[in-house]
Structure formats: structure tokens, C-alpha cells
Amino acid sequence: MIIFMITYMIIIMIIFMITYMIIIMIIKEKILNHTICVSFDSCMLRRVE
């Protein structure tokens, strides 16, 4: 039972972290596309980072 609960918590944490990262990436893309991505060069520089 305890092992099952620990595994369950780990899975939930991983799913939460992945979702969090995806949301942050989407928000960054939307914000940066509107502000920084004026020219093609800045787009390329931003994607390298």
C-alpha cells in the first residue's frame, strides 16, 4: 500500500511538472513572439537560448 502511494505521488509530480513546463513554454512563446520577435535574427537568437 505504501509503495503504491509513493509511486502514485511520483507519477502525479511528474505529470504536474511536465504540464507546468508546457504552460510556461506556451506563455513565453506568446509573449516573446509579440515583443522580441520583430526580425528573423531575433527569432533565431531566442530559439537558441
C-alpha positions, 0 to 999 in steps of 0.5 A: 500500500505504501509503495503504491502511494509513493509511486502514485505521488511520483507519477502525479509530480511528474505529470504536474511538472511536465504540464507546468513546463508546457504552460510556461513554454506556451506563455513565453512563446506568446509573449516573446513572439509579440515583443522580441520577435520583430526580425528573423535574427531575433527569432533565431537568437531566442530559439537558441537560448 
